[in-house]
Structure formats: C-alpha cells, structure tokens
Amino acid sequence: MTPVQLLRASIGVAVVTIVLKGAAGYVTNSMGLISDAMESFVNLASATFALAMVTVAARPADDDHPYGHHKAEYFSSGFEGILIIGAAIAIIWVAVLRLLSPQPLEQLGWGLGLSVLSSAFNGALAFVMLRAARTHRSIALESDARHLITDVWTSAGVVIGIVAVGLTGWLWLDPLLAIGVALNIAREGVKLVWRSSQGLMDEAIEPESLARLNTTLQRFAAEVPEGAQLRFDDIVTRRAGQRRFADLHMHVPGGWTLQRAAGLRDGLEQALMDALPGLRVTIQLLPLGMEARATPKGEAE
C-alpha cells in the first residue's frame, strides 16, 4: 500500500478507536480509559495532517522548489509531536483533579473489552505502517506508526491498571495511571519534535546508507580499468523526507580527456543510485593533485 492509502486507513482506524475507547471510558467512568480515548483524538488529527503533508511531499519539483517538496513530511512529524505533548498536559490536568476527588469505577468488563478491541486495530495498522515506512523512507508514516505503537502499550498499561483497581479497590490508582500514560506519550512527543527538527536542519543520511555509499566508491575505484588511480573526497550528504542527496569530488588523472572523465562519472552516479535508491548525487570532476577551495566555517557554500 502507498503512504497515502495507509494514512487514509489510519484516519479510519482513529475514528473507530475514538468510538470504542470513548465508550469504554463512558461506561467505566475510568480516568485511565478516558485519557486513552483523548490520545485517539490526537491520532486522528495527526493522521489527517500527515496525509496532507505526504500529498504535498509527493508534488514534483517546480521553479520555486527546485529540490522538490520532500521536507513537508517533517512538518507532519513535528505537528504530531506537539499535539501529543498538548494531549499529555490535558490528561495530567484532569487526572490530578480526579486524584483529589476519586470516583468509583463501573462496568469494567465492557470497558476493558472495548479497549482491547481498539488496541488490536491500532496494533495491526502500526505493524503494516512501520514496514511501509521503511520501504518508502517516509518519516510521516514512521511517526504515525510509532505513535500507534505507543498507543497500544499505553492501552495495555491502562487495562492492567484497571484490573488492579477492580481487585484492590484503590480508586487513587486510576488517575495515577492516567498521569503515567500522559508522561509516556509526552516522551514520545518530544522525540518526534526532535526528529523533525533534525530533518529540517539537513541531517546527514543514515549511518548504514553512508557506509553503503563509501563501499560503492571503494569498489568502483578498484574496478577502474588500466590501473588508473581515482580519489574521492569532500563527501557531504543530507536527507529531505524520502529523498537523499550526496555531493562529492572525484579526482581523475590530469591527462584524461573530459569525455573519458565524464563517462566514468556517469557510471559512478549510476552505481551510487543503484546502491541507494532515491539518491540524487552531484559529482565534481578534478584532476589528481588539485584541491578545491575549502569553505571557511560560517560561510555558505
């Protein structure tokens, strides 16, 4: 499935879980289950915004955005993180009020059953989305999937806590559990905001991808015919959503013709794109023994 199709499915599942968890919180009067339902509203808002940003990111490059619109996905991740933090603050506020004035729980069987059913929907969707996120290298999909996984663990903790309340009669345990839920989802929200900020600041490509790039360069240099010497330096990488970029210098023998050097460069570009699908690479040709002018720190390249 495509990212757009999965995010549409995420919106549908969010609506279903809101109904199920909302009903669970209503019939039980449990602050833990109500807080779990509030997080599902965040799931709905974040999935809707992620769908909008993925649609923008898929637009082709234009005159105003010659490198494409891939960074739009980072706004989705950051927005989702901010929503999660906001939901956590609201949950803590209501839970503290309930902690000061505990209330009895009702119809725990129905409530727990509805909560477990909604968690099953979220868990199945999160598994599919996380696999698709790795395939499409989509941070929007990954953020939504990890949020759903957090939601599943949160629901599991709530269910265990509600069972404990029913067994012990400790009403204060329910709002305390809600506060624990809020702190857990707040931690996930901070991580999402941090990741999106790093993406907007042109973070380098993943270490495993960089290792694959360097391995390809070494193999290419070793396979040059006639024992010709090549050297690569000033390798700079960055990523923007699904797209990855690499700039580097390729030093070739000074006696080579431009046609021969350019042909070798084309071969290297193809080898790098085969090794890292979706990579856009820029290679500057230089003769051996000549170094490009270094860019002083703080000066734009």
C-alpha positions in Angstrom: 0.0 0.0 0.0 1.1 3.6 -0.7 1.7 6.1 2.1 -1.5 7.9 1.1 -3.6 4.8 1.3 -2.1 3.8 4.7 -2.7 7.3 6.2 -6.3 7.2 5.0 -6.6 3.8 6.7 -5.1 5.4 9.8 -7.8 8.1 9.8 -10.5 5.5 9.6 -9.0 3.4 12.4 -8.6 6.6 14.5 -12.3 7.2 14.2 -13.1 3.6 15.2 -10.8 3.7 18.2 -12.3 7.1 19.3 -15.7 5.5 19.4 -14.5 2.3 21.1 -12.3 4.0 23.7 -14.8 6.8 24.3 -17.5 4.2 25.0 -15.1 2.3 27.3 -14.3 5.5 29.3 -18.0 6.4 29.5 -19.3 3.1 30.8 -16.5 2.6 33.3 -16.0 6.2 34.5 -12.3 5.4 34.4 -9.8 8.3 34.0 -7.3 5.9 32.6 -9.6 4.8 29.8 -10.8 8.4 29.2 -7.1 9.6 28.8 -6.6 6.7 26.4 -9.6 8.0 24.4 -8.2 11.5 24.4 -5.0 10.2 22.8 -7.0 8.7 20.0 -8.2 12.3 19.1 -4.5 13.1 18.7 -4.2 10.1 16.4 -7.0 11.4 14.2 -5.6 14.9 14.0 -2.0 13.8 13.3 -3.0 11.2 10.7 -5.1 13.9 8.9 -2.2 16.4 8.9 0.2 13.7 7.9 -2.0 12.8 4.9 -1.9 16.5 3.8 1.9 16.7 4.2 2.6 13.4 2.3 0.4 14.7 -0.5 2.5 17.9 -0.6 5.7 16.0 -0.4 4.7 14.0 -3.5 4.5 17.0 -5.7 7.2 17.3 -8.4 9.9 19.9 -8.2 8.9 23.4 -9.6 10.6 26.8 -10.2 10.0 27.8 -6.6 11.1 24.4 -5.1 13.7 23.0 -7.5 14.7 20.3 -5.0 11.1 19.1 -4.5 8.8 19.3 -1.6 10.1 16.3 0.4 10.7 18.2 3.6 6.9 18.7 4.1 6.9 15.3 5.9 9.0 16.8 8.7 6.3 19.3 9.5 3.9 16.4 9.9 6.2 14.7 12.4 6.7 17.9 14.4 3.0 18.7 14.4 2.2 15.3 15.7 4.8 15.6 18.4 3.3 19.0 19.5 -0.2 17.5 19.6 1.0 14.6 21.7 2.6 16.9 24.2 -0.6 19.0 24.4 -2.7 15.9 25.0 -0.4 14.8 27.8 -0.7 18.1 29.6 -4.5 18.0 29.3 -4.6 14.4 30.6 -2.4 15.3 33.6 -4.6 18.3 34.5 -7.8 16.2 34.5 -6.1 13.3 36.3 -4.9 15.5 39.1 -8.4 16.7 39.6 -9.7 13.1 39.8 -6.8 12.2 42.1 -8.0 14.9 44.5 -11.6 13.6 44.3 -11.6 9.8 43.4 -14.7 8.3 41.9 -15.8 4.6 41.7 -15.5 2.6 38.5 -18.4 0.8 36.8 -18.9 -2.0 34.2 -15.2 -2.9 34.0 -15.8 -5.9 31.8 -17.4 -4.0 28.9 -14.8 -1.2 29.2 -11.8 -3.5 29.1 -13.3 -5.5 26.2 -13.8 -2.3 24.1 -10.2 -1.1 25.0 -8.6 -4.4 24.0 -10.5 -4.4 20.7 -9.4 -0.9 19.8 -5.8 -1.8 20.6 -6.0 -4.7 18.3 -6.9 -2.4 15.4 -4.1 0.0 16.3 -1.5 -2.7 16.6 -2.3 -4.3 13.3 -2.2 -1.0 11.5 1.0 0.1 13.2 2.7 -3.1 12.1 1.8 -2.6 8.4 2.7 1.2 8.5 6.1 0.6 10.1 7.0 -1.8 7.3 5.8 0.5 4.7 7.7 3.4 6.3 11.0 1.6 5.9 10.2 0.7 2.3 9.1 4.3 1.3 11.6 6.0 3.7 8.6 8.1 5.0 9.1 9.9 8.3 5.4 10.8 8.3 4.4 7.1 8.1 7.0 6.2 10.7 5.9 8.9 13.1 2.3 7.8 12.8 3.2 4.1 13.2 5.3 4.7 16.3 2.6 6.8 17.8 0.1 3.9 17.3 2.6 1.5 18.9 2.9 3.8 21.9 -0.9 3.9 22.0 -1.0 0.1 22.1 1.4 -0.1 25.0 -0.4 2.7 26.7 -3.7 0.8 26.4 -2.1 -2.3 27.7 -0.9 -0.4 30.8 -4.4 1.1 31.3 -6.0 -2.3 31.1 -3.6 -3.8 33.7 -4.2 -0.8 35.9 -8.0 -1.0 35.7 -7.9 -4.7 36.6 -5.7 -3.8 39.6 -8.2 -1.2 40.7 -11.0 -3.7 40.4 -9.1 -6.2 42.5 -7.8 -3.9 45.2 -10.5 -1.1 45.3 -7.7 1.5 45.3 -9.5 4.3 43.4 -6.5 6.6 43.5 -4.7 4.1 41.2 -6.9 5.0 38.2 -5.9 8.7 38.0 -2.3 7.9 38.9 -2.3 5.5 36.0 -3.6 8.3 33.7 -0.7 10.5 34.8 1.7 7.7 33.9 0.1 7.4 30.5 0.5 11.1 29.9 4.1 11.1 30.8 4.8 8.2 28.5 3.1 9.8 25.5 4.8 13.2 26.3 8.2 11.4 26.0 7.2 10.1 22.6 6.0 13.6 21.5 9.4 15.2 22.5 11.2 12.5 20.4 9.0 13.3 17.4 9.6 17.0 17.6 13.4 16.4 17.9 13.5 14.2 14.9 11.5 16.6 12.7 13.8 19.5 13.8 16.9 17.4 12.8 15.4 16.7 9.4 14.6 20.3 8.7 18.3 21.1 9.6 19.6 18.9 6.7 20.7 15.9 8.8 23.2 13.5 7.2 21.9 10.3 5.7 21.7 7.2 7.9 25.0 5.6 9.0 24.2 2.4 7.2 23.4 4.3 4.0 26.6 6.3 4.3 28.6 3.0 4.8 27.0 1.6 1.6 27.9 4.8 -0.3 31.5 4.5 0.8 31.7 0.8 0.0 30.4 1.6 -3.5 33.0 4.3 -4.0 35.8 1.9 -2.9 34.6 -0.9 -5.2 34.2 1.5 -8.1 37.7 2.8 -7.7 39.1 -0.7 -7.6 37.4 -1.7 -10.8 38.7 1.1 -13.0 40.5 -0.4 -16.0 44.2 0.0 -16.8 45.0 0.6 -13.1 44.0 4.2 -13.3 44.0 6.0 -9.9 40.9 7.7 -8.6 40.3 9.6 -5.4 37.1 10.8 -3.7 36.9 13.5 -1.1 34.7 16.3 0.3 31.7 13.8 0.6 28.7 15.7 2.0 25.3 14.1 2.4 21.8 15.2 3.6 18.3 13.9 3.6 14.9 15.5 3.0 12.0 13.3 3.6 12.2 10.3 1.2 14.9 11.9 -0.9 18.7 11.6 -0.1 21.4 13.8 -1.5 25.2 13.4 -1.8 27.9 15.8 -3.1 31.5 14.7 -3.6 34.7 15.4 -5.6 36.1 12.7 -7.9 39.8 13.2 -8.7 41.0 11.6 -12.0 44.4 11.6 -13.8 45.1 15.0 -15.3 45.9 13.5 -18.7 42.4 12.2 -19.3 40.1 13.8 -21.8 36.9 15.4 -20.4 34.8 12.9 -22.4 36.5 10.0 -20.6 36.3 11.5 -17.2 32.6 12.5 -17.7 31.8 8.9 -18.9 33.4 7.5 -15.7 31.4 10.0 -13.6 28.1 8.9 -15.3 29.0 5.3 -14.4 29.7 6.2 -10.8 26.4 8.1 -10.5 24.5 5.1 -11.7 26.4 2.8 -9.3 25.6 5.0 -6.4 21.9 5.3 -7.3 21.7 1.5 -7.7 23.2 1.1 -4.2 21.0 3.8 -2.7 17.6 4.0 -4.5 16.3 7.6 -4.5 19.7 9.2 -4.1 20.4 12.4 -6.0 24.2 12.7 -6.4 26.3 15.6 -7.7 30.0 14.8 -8.6 32.5 17.5 -9.3 35.5 16.4 -11.5 39.0 17.5 -10.5 42.5 16.4 -11.7 44.6 14.5 -9.2 46.8 16.8 -7.2 44.3 19.7 -7.3 42.2 20.5 -4.3 39.0 22.5 -4.3 39.0 25.7 -2.2 37.9 24.9 1.3 34.8 26.8 2.5 35.6 28.6 5.8 33.3 27.8 8.7 30.2 30.0 8.7 30.5 30.9 5.0 27.8 29.5 2.7 29.0 27.0 0.1 
